[in-house]
Amino acid sequence: MRVLMAFMANQRDFGVSELSERLGLPKSQISKVLATLRKHGLVSQDAVTHRYSVGLRAYALGSRFMTHHQLTRETLPVLHSLVNETGHSARLSVRDGDEVIYLIGAEGPHFVDTGWRAGAWLPWHGSSAGRILLAFLPQKEADQLIAKKPMTPITPYTVRDRDQLKKILARARERGYDNQRNETTVGLCTIAVPIFGAQQAVIGALSLALPVAAIKANEEESFAGLLHERARQISLRMGSLVYPIDSNGSRPKSKRK
């Protein structure tokens, strides 16, 4: 399982020696495991380079998640609706333990090829999706993640100070959305709002990704309002009794626990 999970990294393919060094396992053991995974179609091997990549049956297995996961099913038509209305790419990201994954997306005509693809792990501190999820977690849980996760700079503009991050999160809670410019990719702006489920727990982040040159600072709020409308629809279908943020960004005053 450790060998198979290694292929979840944001990397196209791996060699035996590379996996051996990364996982701390003997090359002979890695080779045997890869041979079994290849036999069952979960990985494939390039005939020229002999490097291994994710196999077709691994994709087929993952597609079962897409088919049966309720949040994904509810969100996919909303993503296409956002693309049709704005012309920009729309995304759904969720938390997986201590990580944030960009789960599914729909590309718009103004698509910016940033290298971030569905299935990629996103940084908590630099991505709007990660930050909006952090902002609406219980305070103790959010503080533990902030203290634990490294704040590795992705671009020269990525926030890397924990005190600054906490101020950004406080602002995101106050206005109901987070936005970032150039922090994950130079030239890219993303805007994210929370999706809520049962017991008003935050279960996902709905976001738009667009070129920095295509949006003025005063336009971000209107895009956030549109995202709030769509996130409200999804949240109510996912068991949320009420979406706690108005389309204008206002929300009831309450103490976080």
Residue, then its C-alpha position, 0 to 999 in steps of 0.5 A: m500500500r505504501v508503494l501504491m500510495a506513493f503514486m498519489a504525489n504530484q509527479r508523473d512517474f517513478g523509477v525503482s531506485e527513486l521509490s526505494e529511496r523515498l520509502g526506505l524499502p529495498k529495491s528488490q521488494i519495490s520491484k516485486v510490489l510493482a510487478t504485482l501492481r502492473k499485473h493487475g493494471l494499477v500501474s503501468q511501465d514505460a517500455v523505453t524508460h522502464r519507469y512506472s506511472v498510474g495504470l488504467r485500472a487505478y483510474a477506473l477504481g478512482s472513477r467509482f468514487m466520482t460516481h458514488h460520492q454525493l458531494t462530487r455528484e451534487t457539485l459537478p453540474v454546479l461547476h459547469s454552470l459557473v463556467n458557462e456564466t463566468g467563462h472561468s474555471a471552477r473547482l471543488s476541493v476537500r479536506d483529506g486528513d491533514e491534506v487538501i485535495y483539488l478533487i474535481g474541476a471544469e475548465g473555462p474558455h479563459f483557462v490558465d494552464t497552471g500545472w494544478r490538476a484535479g487530484a493534486w494536493l493543495p497547500w493549506h497556507g497558499s491556496s484559497a481553497g485550503r485557507i477557506l477550509l481552515a477558516f471554517l474549521p473549529q478553532k482548535e483544529a485549525d490552530q493544530l493544522i497551522a502549527k503542524k503544516p510547513m509554510t513552504p513558499i510556492t511562488p515569491y508571493t506565497v504567504r509564509d508567516r503564521d501570524q499573517l496567515k491567521k489574519i488572512l483566515a480571520r478576514a476570510r471568516e468575516r467576509g465568507y470567502d478567501n482570495q489569493r493572487n500569484e500565491t500558487t501560480v504567478g498570474l493566477c487568481t483564485i476565489a473560494v467559499p465554503i460548502f457546509g454539510a450536516q451539523q454545519a461542518v465545512i465539507g468542501a471549498l467551491s472556487l473559481a480560478l482566473p487570470v489575474a489580468a482578467i479581474k479587478a480588485n473590486e470584482e472579487e466580491s461579486f464573484a464571491g457572491l456568485l460562488h455563495e449562491r452556488a455553495r448554498q445550493i450544494s450545502l442544503r443538498m448535503g444536509s446543511l440546515v442553513y447556509p450561514i453566509d449571505s450572497n453579499g458576504s454577511r454572516p451572523k456574529s457567533k463565537r467559534k468553538 
